Amino acid sequence: MGKPTDLVQGTLDLLILKTVALEPMHGWGIARRIRQVSKEVLRVNQGALYPALHRLEQSGWIKAKWCESENNRQAKYYSLTPAGRRYLEQEETNWKRLSAAIGLVLEMS
Amino acid sequence: MMRWFYKLPLRLRSLFRKARLEKELADELHFHLEKLIEGKAARGMTPEEARYSALCELGGVEQIKEECRDMRRVNYTENFMQDVRYGLRQLRHNPGFTAVAIVTLGLGIGANTAIFSLINAVMLRPLPVRDPQQLVVLKWSARQWPKLNGGDSWSGCPIKATGLKEPAPEGCSFSYPMFEQVRGQNNIFSAVFALVPSPQFGVSIDGHAGFANGEYVSGEFFRALGLRASAGRLLGPPDDSANAPLAVVLSHSYWERQFGGAPSVIGKVITINNVPFTVIGVGPPEFFGLDLGIAQDLWLPLSTQPRLVRYFRKTEDPASWWLMIGARLKPGVEDAQAQAATEVVFRRGVTSGPSPLLKPEDAPHIELPHIGRGLATLRKNFGDPLFLLMAAVALVLLIACANVASLMLARTAARQKEFAVRSALGAEFSRIFRQLLTESLMLAAAGGLLGVVLAWLGSRSLAGFLAANWFASLAVDVHPDLRVLAFTVAIAALTGIIFGLAPAARSARSAVAPALKGSAPLLSAEVNKGWNPRRSGLGNALVVTQVALSILVLMGASLLVRTLIVLATMNVGFDAHNLIIFSVEPELNGYQGERLAGLFPELQRRLGVLPGVSSVGYSAGPLLAGGYSARDVYFPGQSGEQADVLDVGPHFFETMRIPLVSGRTYDAQDFNSASTKKMKVAIVNQSFVRRFYKGRNAVGQLICLDDKKPPDVEIVGVVGDTKYNELRQGIEPTMYFPMQPGGGTFEVRTALDPKILIPSIRAAVRSLDSNLPLARLMTQSEQIDQDMFQERLVAWLSGAFALLALVVACIGLYGLLAFEVTQRRHEVGVRMALGASPRQVLGLVLGRGVRLVAVGAVLGIAASLGLTPYLQSLLYGVRPIDPLAFAAVTVLLLIVTMGACYVPARRATKVDPLVALRYE
């Protein structure tokens, strides 16, 4: 299992941050939500999800808390820190600029 | 910034709550897995199918966990702990290597730390006063010496020591009127104070007489420095006025020495130079005065000076320069601004008035050197030697580094197999590299610890040596402070990296396959080239470096030791053995007139009849104690010349065993009539005759001491040349005059070991006057040792460091050859099996050692040729490039290194071919 490339990794971070920005969520929930929202287009590589979560936590963008899940089981819920919220806004802007730019290039011909 | 709020607890948890985190990680992944299984089961899979499919989808749980751990960065610390444990085990398994490495490093680091703590104490540590960086002292310079009525120059003044008897017109002495004018500059200085160093005071406490160092200070002194009293109060402006009660402040250490730190001392009356003073307070414990070179015992108000000395300075005279002026700059005032403003005041003061001291074109100039680190006496005397010693110990440390590096290299070579196994099992280059670096840093840390202990012992005995030999009591405090500790940690880390890096880099990237297959190939082409295989290139370089550096240190040391020998064996012109000297200052005890005139002859008579004493003389001052006086002399019909002057009492020349060349020495007549007769008499030395009479007979010649009067001095005798103030100074023309009553130095020639007679001399003086203190009672040889203090310090220490360097280099050479012999046993075995004789094997190994030493010696000599000329200022009677020293050092090095080579070479000849070859 090779490490994800920078682009994929960066994208995964963005997706995770955006997903937990709405409400605290556990890892499995994050993966499911991304798949659902993207209409099954984006499938998060399960092996990459948890390292990414731990890295974001270590960087101080998200924080974790153990809570009761739906069926009374303990699960680790991730949520955004204030610094993570600012980081997300910044990354969103970057992403939009980048994808718009790529769009311009692709429409050229 | 906010992020740290989240990050820090996580990092700490990663370090200290590992089990908990592991469990959480497992739980988290387990939860995910179950959710997956639930989802798949809901879509109709059987529980087994769902479980299998979920596991496939998730991938390797252990890999994910490892990646998560990586993300937590716990691995660095964990690896580090592992490296430390492994390293400790490695070092324990090789106690010989470990001990040699730690001792070598400990010696190197210890020597550096010891010298550094001395440098720190003398040059770097700020004075224990408030805001020391604001303190300055006034220093003037001009193109001409001003026309002064009297002046004093202070050793603490930060001027360059030129070694000339005629110094440049500059100094730190000012007149009292100038002090008052500078004191008016309150827009620049927040405080201005005056300071007058004094000769020792005779102090009598409860009938016990002794001497004390002290200085006169103006009333602002203590307040300007921001000091607080340990007991009582410190001097203030009201104490420094003509009709104030006489008050004295004691230093903390004097208080403890003389009064056991008793608080009852406040209000006590002690007599200083026979004048009663009231103790009003005790200074703070860490304060010894502004000059580290002289620890003060007492501080007296400036206004008391006329009461204590006969030739006091007149405060109103602008042509009498005797005060040092210190000042505290106001915060925000630039140096240049303060300097310009002070210069205006000074210039106006010295160039105006009825009789200006200087002309405007003499360019009187003021500088404001900062004295936050104390006045300069000690720095001037020890600055150069200390930096020289620092350079020497730095070289020793470099040699130690090279030595340990070559030991490490040898050891890592022996550990090739281990590294190969590790890298075959997947260890990365950086991992092995880190492991080795950790080991070397551990060695460095242990060496550093040992070094701190050695340095503590060393610097204490160094400070003891300084204190015992310096002319005044010293205020050097060598206790290790934060700066010294930081220095030690820094050099220990640096050495760890320096000696660890090369071996680590080399073995971490060594090839795996050949190392795993066995030891180096036996009969490759490489071996046939003989004993200079390229693979030990780095080891060779390290040994060559050690030899070269130790030659450099040895060379420097040999020059300094030879300087000491030249000085110690110098013919000083008198017999310095079996001679006791001591000084008496009766005027400080109120002796005057007849009583004063009778004291010295009576003392001379009483000492002369002591058993074991063969003769007694006295003079105005001791020889070879650093002091001298000189004056102008005029020859009829010629211009003036300068000659050294020493006033001597009866039997001086006989006692000192200075030979009479022609004429006569003084008789009782010369002393009785000295003050009344018109024509005075003088005895001169041979240099005087050579210089001024071109060798003609000088006896009977007339000279004058005042060019406006007719000749008034007749030369009655010529004596042999002697060194006067310092061994290093040449012999100047000298005149000896009959001594007038006053303070002076007694010289007692003994027939026995002079030390034995010291108690009876004390008793003899006490029987005459128990209040009369003896100053600087010692043998003449001790006095000369004090004069050679700097040379002895430098020669002994650099000699010790050079020996250390030589020993360390030999250990390095021995280590490399011994290791090679072990590594090449097979080859030696084959050679011997093929008919090589033990002699040839011996020659093989010795030859290799000789080649290394020769290369190192050539490089070292080349470096010495370039560097020893910088020692010039510390040498005397030895040229910086001294063929004898070069030859001696090279021969010494060859002999010692051959010893180091011989042991491993002998071992090589003991190799049994059968045993050696059985390994194949």
Boltz contact constraints between the chains, C-beta under 6 A:
constraints:
  - contact:
      token1: [A, 27]
      token2: [B, 32]
      max_distance: 6.0
  - contact:
      token1: [A, 28]
      token2: [B, 32]
      max_distance: 6.0
  - contact:
      token1: [A, 28]
      token2: [B, 35]
      max_distance: 6.0
  - contact:
      token1: [A, 46]
      token2: [B, 58]
      max_distance: 6.0
  - contact:
      token1: [A, 47]
      token2: [B, 59]
      max_distance: 6.0
  - contact:
      token1: [A, 47]
      token2: [B, 64]
      max_distance: 6.0
  - contact:
      token1: [A, 50]
      token2: [B, 64]
      max_distance: 6.0
  - contact:
      token1: [A, 50]
      token2: [B, 68]
      max_distance: 6.0
  - contact:
      token1: [A, 51]
      token2: [B, 67]
      max_distance: 6.0
  - contact:
      token1: [A, 51]
      token2: [B, 68]
      max_distance: 6.0
  - contact:
      token1: [A, 51]
      token2: [B, 71]
      max_distance: 6.0
  - contact:
      token1: [A, 54]
      token2: [B, 68]
      max_distance: 6.0
  - contact:
      token1: [A, 54]
      token2: [B, 71]
      max_distance: 6.0
  - contact:
      token1: [A, 54]
      token2: [B, 72]
      max_distance: 6.0
  - contact:
      token1: [A, 55]
      token2: [B, 71]
      max_distance: 6.0
  - contact:
      token1: [A, 58]
      token2: [B, 71]
      max_distance: 6.0
  - contact:
      token1: [A, 58]
      token2: [B, 72]
      max_distance: 6.0
  - contact:
      token1: [A, 60]
      token2: [B, 3]
      max_distance: 6.0
  - contact:
      token1: [A, 60]
      token2: [B, 6]
      max_distance: 6.0
  - contact:
      token1: [A, 60]
      token2: [B, 7]
      max_distance: 6.0
  - contact:
      token1: [A, 63]
      token2: [B, 6]
      max_distance: 6.0
  - contact:
      token1: [A, 75]
      token2: [B, 31]
      max_distance: 6.0
  - contact:
      token1: [A, 76]
      token2: [B, 28]
      max_distance: 6.0
  - contact:
      token1: [A, 81]
      token2: [B, 6]
      max_distance: 6.0
  - contact:
      token1: [A, 83]
      token2: [B, 2]
      max_distance: 6.0
  - contact:
      token1: [A, 83]
      token2: [B, 3]
      max_distance: 6.0
